[in-house]
Amino acid sequence: MFFSSMPFDMGGGFDGRMGGRMSREVDNKKLYEILEVSQEATLSEIKKAYRRLAIKHHPDKGGDQEKFKEVSRAYEVLSDPEKRKIYDEYGEEGLEGGGGGADPVDLFDVIFGGGRRSGSKGGGKRRGEDLVTHLKVTLEQIYNGAVRKMAINKDTICADCEGIGGPKDAIQYCELCQGQGVRVQIRQIGPMVQQTQSPCNPCKGTGKTIPATKQCKKCSGSGSVKERKVLEVNIDKGIPNHHKVTFHGEADEKQGEIPGDVVFVLDEQEHSVFKRRGGDLFVEKDITLVEALTGFRFVITHLDGRKLLVKSNPGDITKPSDIKCVNNEGMPTYKNPFVKGHLFVIINIIFPDKLDSKAQDLVKTLLPAPKALDVDEDDPSIEIHYTSNTEPSDVKDRIQKEAYHEDDEEGHHGGAERVSCRQQ
């Protein structure tokens, strides 16, 4: 193999670099030791080791900057089949003159799906598509916090052929698309000529093929194999609805691409008892008329299983649709779970359908007398009417119909039939 940029002294033989390789033992273990892997480690094992160490030593996470550079340099070499072969044979000296290496921070972004790489010099690799999945979560899980284990099946680069699909020397240009990866079709439509492009199916848009007899047996020439992986989705206390949990670089792997992210969108399910409004909780409770007048007490089972005994203040009268507040018993605040919203109780008073005359007389002795009305019911000029019950929805429909007829009268100057009151 020919190595470019290999300097040697023109004055009298080698300057010691090439000669050193021939006369002393080559140190080709250091980079493996930095990544804490064996010299027989697969590409997948090297990548996993780099992920673990890069997170541990990243400067933004309080790690050692020099150690982070060492880890990044080791991964840059050992993840490249050609550089790794040179290193295994000649050590780090064999890599000298090959350029200053990649920016360790840029390399970290590439592995973990960051965005900085796309804006760097040379354009960088294309980023793969994200895998977005909606996950239903209960209000109990959001209140208490939870962990959901989700299994995914994704494409990973085949370790046997390193994503190529077979031996490098077996790669051929696709005859159908002439190595372009796309098929161009030209159609005559009347006086016009239409040109369309579509991905080439035989080469899957790569422009290259490998004969079936030489394809990798493990991946059948596809360059990727299916891997089942279990991801732990943390449901933090108090997360907002449609909160996203992202696993960087966990989407499908493809040769020459940066893997996209796996994104779980947490969708809050409607609860049968509680309604959530931001950091507050709302619940409805029915009480009797006696409780409204003399005081109420009831138990609410909270989202964490606690029993809350809720009582009215002595002497308080509860009116229809009153809203009572239980302080600091709402939802925990996201990222600050010890701070909670409030629990609001909407009171519905259940009135009796009827009272007999004896009960009415008793109530009159207990409650303030009604305001006296100076009207003589025997006066022939007075008309007496008894009310009938009606539903709020009926009143709403009546108002809408009245408005419609008024518009109709204004537009057509015609008479409209009045809507009659429904008797019950």
C-alpha positions as CSV (number, residue, x, y, z in Angstrom):
1,M,0.0,0.0,0.0
2,F,1.2,3.5,-0.9
3,F,1.3,6.0,1.9
4,S,1.3,9.7,1.0
5,S,3.0,12.4,3.1
6,M,5.7,10.0,4.5
7,P,8.8,12.2,5.0
8,F,12.3,10.9,5.0
9,D,15.7,12.6,5.0
10,M,17.1,13.1,1.5
11,G,20.7,13.6,2.9
12,G,21.5,10.0,3.8
13,G,18.9,7.4,4.1
14,F,15.8,7.4,6.3
15,D,15.3,10.0,9.0
16,G,14.6,7.2,11.5
17,R,10.8,7.0,11.1
18,M,10.7,4.3,8.5
19,G,13.8,2.7,10.0
20,G,12.2,2.8,13.4
21,R,9.4,0.7,12.2
22,M,11.9,-1.9,11.0
23,S,14.2,-1.9,14.0
24,R,12.0,-1.5,17.0
25,E,8.7,-2.9,18.3
26,V,5.6,-1.0,17.2
27,D,3.2,0.4,19.8
28,N,-0.2,-0.4,18.4
29,K,-2.1,-1.0,21.6
30,K,-2.4,2.5,23.1
31,L,-5.5,3.7,21.2
32,Y,-7.3,0.4,22.1
33,E,-6.4,1.0,25.7
34,I,-7.7,4.5,25.6
35,L,-11.1,3.2,24.4
36,E,-10.9,0.3,26.9
37,V,-11.4,-2.3,24.1
38,S,-9.4,-5.3,22.8
39,Q,-7.5,-5.2,19.6
40,E,-10.1,-7.7,18.2
41,A,-13.0,-5.3,19.0
42,T,-15.7,-4.9,16.3
43,L,-16.7,-1.6,14.9
44,S,-19.9,-1.8,17.0
45,E,-17.9,-2.4,20.2
46,I,-15.6,0.5,19.4
47,K,-18.6,2.8,18.8
48,K,-20.3,1.8,22.1
49,A,-17.0,2.4,24.0
50,Y,-16.6,5.8,22.4
51,R,-20.2,6.8,23.3
52,R,-19.7,5.9,26.9
53,L,-16.3,7.6,27.3
54,A,-17.2,10.7,25.3
55,I,-20.2,11.4,27.6
56,K,-18.0,10.7,30.6
57,H,-15.2,13.1,29.6
58,H,-17.0,15.7,27.6
59,P,-16.0,19.2,28.8
60,D,-19.6,20.5,28.7
61,K,-20.4,17.8,31.3
62,G,-17.5,18.6,33.6
63,G,-15.1,16.1,32.1
64,D,-11.4,16.4,31.4
65,Q,-10.8,18.1,28.1
66,E,-7.4,16.4,27.3
67,K,-8.9,13.0,28.1
68,F,-11.8,13.8,25.8
69,K,-9.4,14.7,23.0
70,E,-7.6,11.4,23.5
71,V,-10.8,9.4,23.3
72,S,-11.9,11.3,20.2
73,R,-8.6,10.8,18.5
74,A,-8.6,7.1,19.3
75,Y,-12.1,6.7,17.9
76,E,-11.3,8.7,14.7
77,V,-8.5,6.2,13.9
78,L,-10.1,2.9,15.0
79,S,-13.5,3.6,13.4
80,D,-11.9,4.1,10.0
81,P,-10.9,0.7,8.5
82,E,-8.0,2.1,6.5
83,K,-6.5,4.1,9.4
84,R,-7.0,1.2,11.7
85,K,-5.1,-1.1,9.4
86,I,-2.2,1.4,9.2
87,Y,-2.2,1.8,13.0
88,D,-2.3,-2.0,13.6
89,E,0.7,-2.4,11.3
90,Y,2.8,0.7,12.0
91,G,1.4,2.3,15.1
92,E,0.8,6.0,15.4
93,E,3.9,6.8,13.4
94,G,2.3,5.4,10.4
95,L,-0.5,7.9,10.7
96,E,1.8,11.0,10.8
97,G,1.4,13.4,8.0
98,G,-2.2,12.4,7.4
99,G,-3.6,15.7,8.6
100,G,-4.5,17.2,12.0
101,G,-7.5,14.9,12.5
102,A,-11.1,15.8,13.2
103,D,-12.3,18.4,15.7
104,P,-13.2,16.2,18.8
105,V,-16.3,18.3,19.4
106,D,-17.5,17.9,15.8
107,L,-16.8,14.2,16.1
108,F,-19.0,14.0,19.2
109,D,-21.8,15.8,17.4
110,V,-21.6,13.4,14.5
111,I,-21.8,10.3,16.7
112,F,-24.6,11.8,18.9
113,G,-26.7,13.3,16.1
114,G,-25.8,17.0,16.7
115,G,-26.3,19.7,14.2
116,R,-23.0,21.4,14.1
117,R,-21.5,19.0,11.6
118,S,-23.8,19.9,8.8
119,G,-22.4,23.5,8.9
120,S,-18.7,22.6,9.0
121,K,-16.3,22.7,6.1
122,G,-16.7,20.0,3.5
123,G,-20.4,19.6,4.1
124,G,-20.1,16.5,6.3
125,K,-22.3,13.4,6.1
126,R,-26.0,13.5,5.4
127,R,-28.2,13.1,8.5
128,G,-30.7,10.2,8.5
129,E,-34.4,10.6,9.3
130,D,-35.8,10.8,12.8
131,L,-38.1,8.1,14.0
132,V,-41.0,9.8,15.8
133,T,-43.5,7.8,17.9
134,H,-46.5,8.9,20.0
135,L,-46.7,7.3,23.4
136,K,-49.9,7.6,25.5
137,V,-49.2,8.4,29.2
138,T,-51.7,8.5,32.1
139,L,-52.1,11.5,34.4
140,E,-51.0,9.2,37.3
141,Q,-47.7,8.7,35.5
142,I,-47.2,12.4,34.9
143,Y,-48.0,13.2,38.6
144,N,-45.8,10.5,40.1
145,G,-43.1,10.1,37.4
146,A,-42.5,6.8,35.7
147,V,-40.2,4.9,33.3
148,R,-41.6,3.1,30.2
149,K,-39.5,0.5,28.5
150,M,-39.9,0.6,24.7
151,A,-38.4,-1.9,22.4
152,I,-37.4,-0.8,18.9
153,N,-36.1,-2.8,15.9
154,K,-33.7,-0.7,13.9
155,D,-31.1,-1.1,11.1
156,T,-27.5,-1.2,12.3
157,I,-24.4,-1.3,10.2
158,C,-23.3,-4.8,9.6
159,A,-20.1,-5.5,11.6
160,D,-18.9,-8.2,9.3
161,C,-18.7,-6.0,6.1
162,E,-18.7,-2.7,8.0
163,G,-21.8,-1.5,6.0
164,I,-20.4,-2.1,2.6
165,G,-22.3,-5.3,1.8
166,G,-19.3,-7.4,0.8
167,P,-15.6,-7.1,0.0
168,K,-14.5,-3.6,-1.3
169,D,-12.9,-5.1,-4.4
170,A,-16.2,-6.7,-5.3
171,I,-18.0,-3.4,-5.6
172,Q,-19.2,-2.6,-9.1
173,Y,-21.0,0.4,-10.7
174,C,-24.7,-0.3,-11.3
175,E,-25.2,-0.9,-15.0
176,L,-28.8,0.2,-14.9
177,C,-28.2,3.7,-13.6
178,Q,-24.5,4.0,-14.7
179,G,-23.5,4.6,-11.1
180,Q,-25.7,7.6,-10.7
181,G,-28.1,6.1,-8.1
182,V,-31.1,7.5,-10.0
183,R,-32.9,6.6,-13.2
184,V,-33.8,9.3,-15.6
185,Q,-36.9,8.8,-17.8
186,I,-37.8,11.1,-20.7
187,R,-41.3,11.1,-22.1
188,Q,-42.7,12.9,-25.1
189,I,-46.1,14.6,-24.2
190,G,-47.3,16.3,-27.3
191,P,-44.9,19.1,-28.1
192,M,-43.4,18.9,-24.6
193,V,-40.6,16.7,-23.3
194,Q,-40.9,15.6,-19.6
195,Q,-37.9,14.4,-17.7
196,T,-38.4,12.6,-14.3
197,Q,-35.9,11.1,-11.9
198,S,-36.5,8.2,-9.5
199,P,-34.2,6.1,-7.2
200,C,-32.6,3.1,-8.9
201,N,-34.1,0.0,-7.3
202,P,-31.3,-2.6,-8.0
203,C,-28.7,-0.5,-6.3
204,K,-31.1,1.2,-3.8
205,G,-29.9,4.6,-4.9
206,T,-26.2,4.0,-4.1
207,G,-25.0,3.6,-7.7
208,K,-23.1,0.5,-6.7
209,T,-23.8,-3.2,-6.6
210,I,-22.1,-6.3,-5.4
211,P,-22.5,-9.7,-7.2
212,A,-24.7,-12.1,-5.3
213,T,-21.9,-14.6,-5.0
214,K,-19.7,-12.1,-3.1
215,Q,-22.3,-10.5,-0.9
216,C,-21.9,-10.5,2.8
217,K,-23.6,-13.6,4.3
218,K,-24.6,-11.9,7.5
219,C,-26.5,-9.0,5.9
220,S,-27.1,-10.5,2.4
221,G,-25.4,-7.5,0.8
222,S,-27.7,-4.9,2.4
223,G,-24.9,-3.5,4.6
224,S,-27.2,-3.5,7.6
225,V,-28.8,-5.9,10.1
226,K,-31.8,-5.6,12.4
227,E,-31.1,-5.0,16.0
228,R,-33.6,-5.0,18.9
229,K,-33.0,-2.4,21.5
230,V,-34.9,-1.5,24.6
231,L,-35.0,2.2,25.4
232,E,-36.0,3.6,28.8
233,V,-38.4,6.5,28.4
234,N,-38.3,8.7,31.5
235,I,-41.6,10.4,32.3
236,D,-40.6,13.2,34.6
237,K,-43.0,14.6,37.1
238,G,-45.2,17.4,35.7
239,I,-44.2,17.2,32.1
240,P,-46.4,19.2,29.7
241,N,-48.7,17.5,27.2
242,H,-46.9,16.5,24.0
243,H,-43.5,16.6,25.7
244,K,-40.7,15.1,23.6
245,V,-38.1,12.6,24.9
246,T,-35.2,12.3,22.4
247,F,-32.7,9.5,22.1
248,H,-29.9,11.0,19.9
249,G,-28.5,8.8,17.1
250,E,-30.7,5.8,17.9
251,A,-32.6,5.7,14.6
252,D,-31.6,3.5,11.6
253,E,-27.9,3.4,10.7
254,K,-26.8,3.6,7.1
255,Q,-23.4,3.6,5.4
256,G,-22.3,7.2,4.9
257,E,-25.1,8.8,7.1
258,I,-25.3,10.2,10.6
259,P,-28.1,8.2,12.3
260,G,-31.2,10.3,13.1
261,D,-32.9,10.4,16.5
262,V,-35.6,8.4,18.1
263,V,-38.2,10.8,19.5
264,F,-41.1,9.8,21.7
265,V,-44.0,12.3,22.0
266,L,-45.8,11.8,25.3
267,D,-49.5,12.4,24.8
268,E,-51.5,12.9,28.0
269,Q,-54.6,10.7,28.3
270,E,-57.9,12.1,29.5
271,H,-58.6,11.2,33.2
272,S,-62.0,10.0,34.4
273,V,-61.9,12.2,37.6
274,F,-59.3,15.0,37.3
275,K,-59.0,17.6,34.6
276,R,-55.6,19.2,34.2
277,R,-55.1,22.9,33.4
278,G,-51.4,23.7,33.3
279,G,-50.2,23.2,36.9
280,D,-53.7,23.0,38.4
281,L,-56.2,20.1,38.8
282,F,-60.0,20.4,38.7
283,V,-62.5,17.9,40.1
284,E,-66.3,18.0,40.4
285,K,-68.1,17.0,43.5
286,D,-71.8,16.6,44.3
287,I,-73.2,17.6,47.7
288,T,-76.7,17.8,49.1
289,L,-78.7,20.9,49.9
290,V,-78.3,20.1,53.6
291,E,-74.5,20.0,53.1
292,A,-74.5,23.2,51.2
293,L,-76.3,24.9,54.1
294,T,-74.7,23.2,57.1
295,G,-71.2,22.2,55.8
296,F,-69.8,19.4,53.8
297,R,-67.0,16.9,54.1
298,F,-65.9,14.4,51.5
299,V,-62.8,12.3,50.5
300,I,-60.8,12.7,47.3
301,T,-58.5,9.9,46.3
302,H,-55.5,11.7,44.7
303,L,-53.3,10.6,41.8
304,D,-50.7,9.1,44.2
305,G,-53.3,7.1,46.2
306,R,-53.5,9.5,49.2
307,K,-56.9,10.2,50.7
308,L,-57.7,13.9,51.1
309,L,-60.5,14.8,53.5
310,V,-61.9,18.0,52.2
311,K,-64.1,20.1,54.6
312,S,-65.9,23.4,54.4
313,N,-65.1,26.1,57.0
314,P,-67.6,26.2,59.9
315,G,-70.5,28.5,59.1
316,D,-69.9,28.8,55.4
317,I,-72.8,28.5,53.0
318,T,-72.0,26.8,49.7
319,K,-73.7,28.3,46.6
320,P,-74.3,26.5,43.3
321,S,-71.2,26.3,41.1
322,D,-68.9,27.5,43.9
323,I,-65.3,26.6,43.4
324,K,-63.3,25.6,46.4
325,C,-59.5,25.6,46.4
326,V,-57.2,23.1,48.1
327,N,-53.8,24.8,48.1
328,N,-50.6,23.0,46.8
329,E,-52.4,19.8,45.8
330,G,-52.3,20.3,42.1
331,M,-49.7,19.0,39.6
332,P,-46.0,19.1,40.4
333,T,-44.0,21.6,38.4
334,Y,-41.8,20.2,35.6
335,K,-38.1,20.2,36.7
336,N,-39.2,21.5,40.1
337,P,-41.5,18.8,41.4
338,F,-41.6,20.1,45.0
339,V,-43.6,23.1,43.8
340,K,-47.2,22.2,43.0
341,G,-50.2,24.0,41.6
342,H,-53.6,23.9,43.3
343,L,-56.6,21.5,43.4
344,F,-59.9,23.2,42.6
345,V,-63.2,21.5,43.5
346,I,-66.2,22.5,41.5
347,I,-69.3,22.0,43.8
348,N,-72.6,20.8,42.3
349,I,-75.5,21.1,44.7
350,I,-78.2,18.3,44.4
351,F,-81.6,19.8,45.2
352,P,-84.6,17.7,46.2
353,D,-87.2,17.3,43.5
354,K,-90.1,18.3,45.8
355,L,-91.0,19.2,49.4
356,D,-94.3,18.3,51.1
357,S,-96.2,21.0,53.0
358,K,-94.9,19.8,56.3
359,A,-91.2,20.0,55.2
360,Q,-91.9,23.4,53.6
361,D,-93.3,24.8,56.9
362,L,-90.3,23.4,58.8
363,V,-87.9,25.1,56.3
364,K,-89.7,28.4,56.6
365,T,-89.2,28.3,60.4
366,L,-85.4,27.8,59.9
367,L,-84.7,30.2,57.1
368,P,-85.3,33.9,56.8
369,A,-88.8,34.7,55.5
370,P,-89.1,35.7,51.9
371,K,-89.8,39.3,50.9
372,A,-93.4,40.2,51.3
373,L,-95.3,40.8,48.0
374,D,-98.2,43.3,48.1
375,V,-100.4,41.4,45.6
376,D,-104.0,40.2,46.0
377,E,-104.3,36.9,44.1
378,D,-108.1,37.3,44.1
379,D,-107.9,40.5,42.2
380,P,-109.4,39.8,38.7
381,S,-106.7,42.0,37.1
382,I,-104.0,39.7,38.2
383,E,-103.1,36.7,36.0
384,I,-101.5,33.7,37.7
385,H,-99.0,31.5,35.8
386,Y,-97.1,28.4,37.0
387,T,-93.6,27.8,35.6
388,S,-92.5,24.6,33.9
389,N,-89.0,23.1,33.9
390,T,-86.8,23.4,30.8
391,E,-83.3,22.4,29.9
392,P,-80.5,24.9,29.3
393,S,-79.9,23.3,25.9
394,D,-83.5,24.0,24.9
395,V,-83.1,27.7,25.8
396,K,-79.9,27.9,23.7
397,D,-81.6,26.3,20.7
398,R,-84.5,28.7,21.1
399,I,-82.2,31.8,21.1
400,Q,-80.4,30.5,18.0
401,K,-83.6,29.9,16.2
402,E,-84.9,33.4,17.1
403,A,-81.8,34.9,15.8
404,Y,-82.1,33.0,12.5
405,H,-85.7,34.1,12.0
406,E,-84.8,37.7,12.7
407,D,-82.1,37.5,10.0
408,D,-84.6,35.9,7.7
409,E,-87.1,38.6,8.3
410,E,-84.5,41.4,7.6
411,G,-83.4,39.7,4.4
412,H,-86.7,38.7,2.9
413,H,-89.2,41.0,4.7
414,G,-91.3,38.0,5.3
415,G,-93.0,36.7,8.5
416,A,-91.4,34.0,10.6
417,E,-93.1,31.5,12.7
418,R,-92.5,32.0,16.4
419,V,-91.0,29.1,18.4
420,S,-93.3,27.9,21.1
421,C,-92.2,27.1,24.6
422,R,-92.2,23.4,25.3
423,Q,-94.3,22.3,28.3
424,Q,-93.3,19.5,30.5
